[in-house]
Protein backbone atom coordinates (compact mmCIF):
# COMPACT_ATOMS: atom_id res chain seq x y z
CA UNK A 1 0.00 0.00 0.00
CA UNK A 2 1.30 3.46 -0.84
CA UNK A 3 -0.20 6.50 0.82
CA UNK A 4 0.95 10.09 1.18
CA UNK A 5 -0.29 9.75 4.74
CA UNK A 6 -1.35 6.43 6.15
CA UNK A 7 -4.60 6.56 8.13
CA UNK A 8 -4.47 5.42 11.74
CA UNK A 9 -6.23 2.16 12.54
CA UNK A 10 -7.49 1.66 16.11
CA UNK A 11 -7.83 -1.89 17.36
CA UNK A 12 -9.81 -2.48 20.53
CA UNK A 13 -8.85 -5.55 22.57
CA UNK A 14 -11.17 -6.23 25.53
CA UNK A 15 -9.78 -8.97 27.75
CA UNK A 16 -10.43 -10.80 31.00
CA UNK A 17 -8.32 -13.60 32.51
CA UNK A 18 -6.77 -14.71 29.22
CA UNK A 19 -3.13 -15.17 30.20
CA UNK A 20 -3.12 -18.61 28.60
CA UNK A 21 -3.73 -17.25 25.08
CA UNK A 22 -3.33 -13.48 24.82
CA UNK A 23 0.37 -13.54 23.87
CA UNK A 24 -0.37 -15.18 20.53
CA UNK A 25 -3.02 -12.55 19.79
CA UNK A 26 -0.70 -9.68 20.71
CA UNK A 27 2.20 -11.09 18.69
CA UNK A 28 0.01 -11.33 15.59
CA UNK A 29 -1.14 -7.71 15.98
CA UNK A 30 2.21 -6.02 16.61
CA UNK A 31 3.80 -7.79 13.61
CA UNK A 32 1.23 -6.55 11.09
CA UNK A 33 2.63 -5.33 7.77
CA UNK A 34 0.52 -2.19 8.21
CA UNK A 35 2.33 -0.45 11.07
CA UNK A 36 0.18 2.63 11.63
CA UNK A 37 -2.05 1.20 14.34
CA UNK A 38 -2.94 1.86 17.96
CA UNK A 39 -3.83 -1.12 20.10
CA UNK A 40 -6.15 -0.35 23.01
CA UNK A 41 -6.23 -3.13 25.61
CA UNK A 42 -8.99 -2.89 28.20
CA UNK A 43 -8.40 -5.38 31.01
CA UNK A 44 -11.70 -5.96 32.81
CA UNK A 45 -10.09 -6.67 36.18
CA UNK A 46 -8.23 -9.89 35.43
CA UNK A 47 -7.06 -11.95 38.39
CA UNK A 48 -4.48 -14.04 36.50
CA UNK A 49 -1.24 -12.96 34.76
CA UNK A 50 -3.03 -10.99 32.03
CA UNK A 51 -2.03 -7.63 33.52
CA UNK A 52 1.66 -8.47 33.73
CA UNK A 53 1.70 -9.80 30.17
CA UNK A 54 -0.03 -6.75 28.71
CA UNK A 55 2.13 -4.29 30.62
CA UNK A 56 5.25 -6.03 29.35
CA UNK A 57 4.05 -5.74 25.74
CA UNK A 58 3.10 -2.08 26.26
CA UNK A 59 6.62 -1.29 27.46
CA UNK A 60 8.09 -2.84 24.31
CA UNK A 61 5.70 -1.25 21.80
CA UNK A 62 4.57 2.37 22.10
CA UNK A 63 1.52 1.66 19.92
CA UNK A 64 -0.04 -0.35 22.74
CA UNK A 65 -2.15 1.40 25.37
CA UNK A 66 -3.02 -0.80 28.34
CA UNK A 67 -5.92 0.22 30.58
CA UNK A 68 -7.03 -1.78 33.61
CA UNK A 69 -10.62 -1.29 34.71
CA UNK A 70 -11.11 -0.63 38.41
CA UNK A 71 -14.41 -2.49 38.28
CA UNK A 72 -15.57 -5.22 35.92
CA UNK A 73 -17.58 -3.64 33.08
CA UNK A 74 -19.02 -6.78 31.56
CA UNK A 75 -18.50 -7.92 27.98
CA UNK A 76 -20.58 -5.28 26.18
CA UNK A 77 -19.37 -2.46 28.42
CA UNK A 78 -15.74 -3.38 27.80
CA UNK A 79 -16.25 -3.45 24.02
CA UNK A 80 -17.85 0.00 24.21
CA UNK A 81 -14.95 1.30 26.28
CA UNK A 82 -12.28 0.36 23.74
CA UNK A 83 -14.22 2.19 21.02
CA UNK A 84 -14.53 5.30 23.23
CA UNK A 85 -10.73 5.42 23.53
CA UNK A 86 -10.03 5.07 19.80
CA UNK A 87 -8.60 7.98 17.80
CA UNK A 88 -8.11 6.30 14.40
CA UNK A 89 -10.00 6.87 11.16
CA UNK A 90 -10.69 3.12 11.11
CA UNK A 91 -11.62 0.81 13.96
CA UNK A 92 -11.90 -2.90 14.62
CA UNK A 93 -12.15 -5.25 17.59
CA UNK A 94 -9.75 -8.09 18.23
CA UNK A 95 -10.65 -11.08 20.40
CA UNK A 96 -8.01 -12.13 22.87
CA UNK A 97 -7.89 -15.81 21.93
CA UNK A 98 -7.72 -15.22 18.15
CA UNK A 99 -4.79 -14.37 15.93
CA UNK A 100 -4.34 -12.72 12.55
CA UNK A 101 -2.38 -13.11 9.33
CA UNK A 102 0.43 -10.49 9.07
CA UNK A 103 -1.40 -8.74 6.19
CA UNK A 104 -4.78 -8.71 7.96
CA UNK A 105 -4.90 -4.96 8.68
CA UNK A 106 -3.20 -3.95 5.45
CA UNK A 107 -5.68 -5.77 3.22
CA UNK A 108 -8.69 -4.54 5.17
CA UNK A 109 -7.58 -0.91 4.98
CA UNK A 110 -6.68 -1.25 1.33
CA UNK A 111 -10.25 -2.44 0.63
CA UNK A 112 -11.77 0.49 2.51
CA UNK A 113 -9.47 3.05 0.91
CA UNK A 114 -10.27 1.79 -2.58
CA UNK A 115 -14.02 1.41 -1.99
CA UNK A 116 -15.36 4.63 -0.43
CA UNK A 117 -18.97 3.44 -0.55
CA UNK A 118 -18.21 0.49 1.73
CA UNK A 119 -18.09 1.19 5.44
CA UNK A 120 -17.07 -2.23 6.74
CA UNK A 121 -14.84 -5.04 5.54
CA UNK A 122 -14.39 -8.64 6.67
CA UNK A 123 -12.35 -11.66 5.58
CA UNK A 124 -12.68 -15.44 5.44
CA UNK A 125 -11.73 -17.24 8.64
CA UNK A 126 -10.83 -20.57 10.18
CA UNK A 127 -11.68 -21.97 13.57
CA UNK A 128 -8.98 -24.33 14.81
CA UNK A 129 -8.72 -27.16 17.29
CA UNK A 130 -6.06 -27.09 19.99
CA UNK A 131 -3.79 -29.28 17.86
CA UNK A 132 -3.95 -26.83 14.96
CA UNK A 133 -6.34 -28.83 12.78
CA UNK A 134 -9.18 -26.94 11.11
CA UNK A 135 -12.52 -27.36 12.88
CA UNK A 136 -14.38 -25.00 10.56
CA UNK A 137 -13.57 -22.80 7.58
CA UNK A 138 -15.94 -20.06 6.40
CA UNK A 139 -15.04 -18.48 3.06
CA UNK A 140 -16.60 -15.20 1.99
CA UNK A 141 -17.18 -16.40 -1.54
CA UNK A 142 -20.31 -17.18 -3.55
CA UNK A 143 -23.44 -16.34 -1.56
CA UNK A 144 -21.30 -15.19 1.36
CA UNK A 145 -19.49 -12.59 -0.75
CA UNK A 146 -21.21 -9.37 0.31
CA UNK A 147 -19.20 -6.90 -1.78
CA UNK A 148 -21.85 -6.42 -4.45
CA UNK A 149 -24.95 -7.37 -2.48
CA UNK A 150 -27.68 -4.90 -1.57
CA UNK A 151 -28.40 -3.71 1.94
CA UNK A 152 -31.47 -5.94 2.10
CA UNK A 153 -29.69 -9.04 0.83
CA UNK A 154 -27.08 -8.81 3.57
CA UNK A 155 -29.66 -7.88 6.21
CA UNK A 156 -31.74 -10.95 5.32
CA UNK A 157 -28.71 -13.23 5.57
CA UNK A 158 -27.81 -11.83 8.98
CA UNK A 159 -31.32 -12.64 10.23
CA UNK A 160 -31.28 -16.14 8.77
CA UNK A 161 -27.94 -16.84 10.49
CA UNK A 162 -27.02 -19.81 8.30
CA UNK A 163 -24.55 -17.68 6.31
CA UNK A 164 -22.59 -16.63 9.42
CA UNK A 165 -22.88 -12.96 8.50
CA UNK A 166 -22.72 -12.03 12.17
CA UNK A 167 -19.00 -12.70 11.81
CA UNK A 168 -18.76 -9.20 10.34
CA UNK A 169 -18.68 -8.04 13.94
CA UNK A 170 -15.00 -9.00 13.76
CA UNK A 171 -14.32 -6.82 10.71
CA UNK A 172 -12.83 -3.35 10.42
CA UNK A 173 -15.08 -0.29 10.06
CA UNK A 174 -14.91 3.37 9.30
CA UNK A 175 -14.90 4.81 12.82
CA UNK A 176 -17.64 7.35 12.06
CA UNK A 177 -20.02 4.56 11.02
CA UNK A 178 -19.49 2.27 14.00
CA UNK A 179 -19.75 5.22 16.39
CA UNK A 180 -22.97 6.34 14.71
CA UNK A 181 -24.49 2.87 14.97
CA UNK A 182 -23.51 2.55 18.64
CA UNK A 183 -24.82 6.04 19.41
CA UNK A 184 -27.80 4.29 20.98
CA UNK A 185 -26.91 1.39 23.30
CA UNK A 186 -27.19 -2.23 22.25
CA UNK A 187 -29.54 -4.44 24.24
CA UNK A 188 -27.77 -6.55 26.83
CA UNK A 189 -29.05 -9.81 25.48
CA UNK A 190 -27.86 -12.97 23.78
CA UNK A 191 -27.05 -12.28 20.14
CA UNK A 192 -26.12 -8.63 20.68
CA UNK A 193 -23.32 -8.95 18.11
CA UNK A 194 -25.82 -10.20 15.53
CA UNK A 195 -28.10 -7.23 16.31
CA UNK A 196 -25.18 -4.86 15.76
CA UNK A 197 -24.27 -6.44 12.42
CA UNK A 198 -27.90 -6.37 11.25
CA UNK A 199 -28.01 -2.61 11.76
CA UNK A 200 -24.64 -2.14 10.07
CA UNK A 201 -25.93 -4.15 7.10
CA UNK A 202 -28.58 -1.48 6.48
CA UNK A 203 -26.34 1.46 7.37
CA UNK A 204 -23.48 0.69 4.99
CA UNK A 205 -22.17 -1.75 2.39
CA UNK A 206 -19.94 -4.65 3.44
CA UNK A 207 -16.80 -5.59 1.53
CA UNK A 208 -15.65 -9.23 1.54
CA UNK A 209 -12.05 -10.45 1.37
CA UNK A 210 -12.02 -14.10 0.18
CA UNK A 211 -8.60 -14.89 1.72
CA UNK A 212 -8.36 -16.48 5.17
CA UNK A 213 -6.73 -13.83 7.36
CA UNK A 214 -8.39 -14.43 10.73
CA UNK A 215 -7.99 -17.49 12.95
CA UNK A 216 -10.23 -18.33 15.89
CA UNK A 217 -8.65 -20.10 18.83
CA UNK A 218 -10.05 -23.39 20.16
CA UNK A 219 -13.07 -23.32 22.44
CA UNK A 220 -12.19 -24.14 26.04
CA UNK A 221 -14.64 -26.12 28.14
CA UNK A 222 -12.49 -26.78 31.19
CA UNK A 223 -12.21 -25.15 34.59
CA UNK A 224 -9.61 -22.70 33.30
CA UNK A 225 -12.00 -21.10 30.82
CA UNK A 226 -12.58 -17.71 32.44
CA UNK A 227 -14.05 -15.89 29.46
CA UNK A 228 -16.96 -13.49 29.81
CA UNK A 229 -19.68 -15.90 28.79
CA UNK A 230 -19.04 -18.11 31.80
CA UNK A 231 -18.15 -15.51 34.42
CA UNK A 232 -20.71 -14.68 37.14
CA UNK A 233 -20.08 -10.97 36.54
CA UNK A 234 -20.99 -11.32 32.87
CA UNK A 235 -24.23 -13.09 33.74
CA UNK A 236 -25.04 -10.37 36.25
CA UNK A 237 -24.39 -7.47 33.86
CA UNK A 238 -25.72 -8.98 30.66
CA UNK A 239 -28.66 -11.12 31.75
CA UNK A 240 -31.61 -10.46 29.41
CA UNK A 241 -34.73 -8.99 30.95
CA UNK A 242 -36.94 -11.82 32.13
CA UNK A 243 -39.79 -12.45 29.75
CA UNK A 244 -41.93 -15.54 29.51
CA UNK A 245 -42.70 -16.72 26.00
CA UNK A 246 -45.39 -19.32 25.55
CA UNK A 247 -45.93 -19.60 21.83
CA UNK A 248 -42.71 -18.49 20.18
CA UNK A 249 -39.19 -19.93 20.22
CA UNK A 250 -37.59 -17.41 22.58
CA UNK A 251 -34.07 -16.98 21.26
CA UNK A 252 -34.54 -16.66 17.53
CA UNK A 253 -37.93 -14.96 17.61
CA UNK A 254 -36.63 -12.26 19.91
CA UNK A 255 -33.47 -11.90 17.83
CA UNK A 256 -35.45 -11.23 14.64
CA UNK A 257 -37.71 -8.84 16.55
CA UNK A 258 -34.80 -6.93 18.08
CA UNK A 259 -32.98 -6.68 14.75
CA UNK A 260 -36.09 -5.29 13.08
CA UNK A 261 -36.72 -2.77 15.87
CA UNK A 262 -33.08 -1.77 15.90
CA UNK A 263 -33.24 -1.04 12.17
CA UNK A 264 -36.46 0.97 12.48
CA UNK A 265 -35.08 3.16 15.29
CA UNK A 266 -31.56 3.57 13.89
CA UNK A 267 -30.42 7.12 13.09
CA UNK A 268 -27.91 5.63 10.63
CA UNK A 269 -30.52 3.92 8.43
CA UNK A 270 -32.42 6.25 6.05
CA UNK A 271 -36.21 6.20 6.28
CA UNK A 272 -36.58 4.90 2.73
CA UNK A 273 -34.36 1.95 3.59
CA UNK A 274 -36.27 1.23 6.80
CA UNK A 275 -39.50 0.82 4.86
CA UNK A 276 -37.94 -1.96 2.79
CA UNK A 277 -37.12 -4.35 5.65
CA UNK A 278 -40.56 -6.00 5.56
CA UNK A 279 -39.52 -8.48 2.87
CA UNK A 280 -36.21 -9.64 4.45
CA UNK A 281 -37.81 -9.88 7.90
CA UNK A 282 -40.66 -11.96 6.46
CA UNK A 283 -38.16 -14.17 4.60
CA UNK A 284 -36.17 -14.73 7.81
CA UNK A 285 -39.31 -15.65 9.74
CA UNK A 286 -40.36 -18.12 7.05
CA UNK A 287 -36.87 -19.66 6.80
CA UNK A 288 -36.72 -20.15 10.59
CA UNK A 289 -40.41 -20.82 11.12
CA UNK A 290 -39.88 -24.06 13.04
CA UNK A 291 -37.57 -22.33 15.51
CA UNK A 292 -39.69 -19.21 15.84
CA UNK A 293 -43.09 -20.91 15.99
CA UNK A 294 -41.76 -23.98 17.74
CA UNK A 295 -44.87 -24.31 19.86
CA UNK A 296 -47.01 -25.07 16.84
CA UNK A 297 -44.58 -27.70 15.55
CA UNK A 298 -44.41 -29.56 18.87
CA UNK A 299 -47.01 -31.69 20.58
CA UNK A 300 -50.01 -29.50 21.51
CA UNK A 301 -50.59 -31.67 24.57
CA UNK A 302 -48.08 -29.66 26.62
CA UNK A 303 -50.31 -26.61 26.17
CA UNK A 304 -52.87 -28.24 28.51
CA UNK A 305 -50.39 -29.14 31.24
CA UNK A 306 -50.19 -26.93 34.31
CA UNK A 307 -46.42 -27.33 34.42
CA UNK A 308 -46.11 -25.58 31.06
CA UNK A 309 -47.77 -22.41 32.38
CA UNK A 310 -45.81 -22.42 35.65
CA UNK A 311 -42.42 -21.93 34.01
C-alpha positions, 0 to 999 in steps of 0.5 A: 500500500502506498499513501501520502499519509497512512490513516491510523487504525485503532484496534480495541482488545477487551480482555479478562483472565486470558493469560493462557492465550493473549500472547499469541493474539498480541504477537500477531497484531504487533507484527502486522505489515501495516504499522500505523495502528494503535492497540487499546487493551482494556483489562476488565479486572483480570485476576491471573497474569493478564495484567503483567503480560499486557504491561510487558508488551506495552513497554516494548511497543509504544503503539499499545495502550493498556488500561485496567478497569477498576471495576468489571464492566461486563463484555458489552461495556468493555467493548464499548470502552475500547471504542470510546478510547479510539482515535483512528480513522478506522476501527476494529475489535480483536478477540483475545484468543484469536490471531491474525495473518500479518497482512490482515490490517493492510488488506482490510484498509486497502479495501476500505481506501479503494471502496469509499462506498463500503463502510465495513470489511471482513475476511474469510476465517478458520476456527482451529482445534487445539492441535492446529487442525481446522474445525471449521472454515468459512469463506466469503465467496459465492453467496457469502461474498457481500461486496456487491450485495444490496443492503437488504440481501445482507440484512436478510442473511444476517437474520437467517444466520445460516450464512454466518454474516454475524461474523462481520462483527469482527471486521474493520469499520470506518470509525464514524459509522461504527460510532454512529451505529452505537450512538444508541446502546445495544440491548444486553441480550444474547445475540447482541453482536448479531443485532449490531451487524444487522443494523450495520448491514442497512447502514453501509455496504460490506466488503468481503475479502475471500482470503483467510486472514483471521484465525479463531482459537479453540473453544475451552470447556475446562475449569480454566476457561474464564471468558466473559460468557461463563463468568458470574459478573458477565451473567449479572451485567448482561442477563436479558430482561426476564420475559416468559414466551409461551408460543414463540421460540424465545431466542430466535424470535426475539433476535429477529424482533430486536434486529427489526426494531433496531433497524427501524429506530436507527439514526444511521438507516435512512427512512426509505431503507427502513421501509424496505425491511418487511420483505427480508424480515418476512423471509427470515421468519419463514426460513426459521419458522420451526424455531420461531413458531416452535410451539405449533410444531411440537405436541399440543398436549403440553399446552394443557399441562399446568407445568407448562404455564408455571415456568 
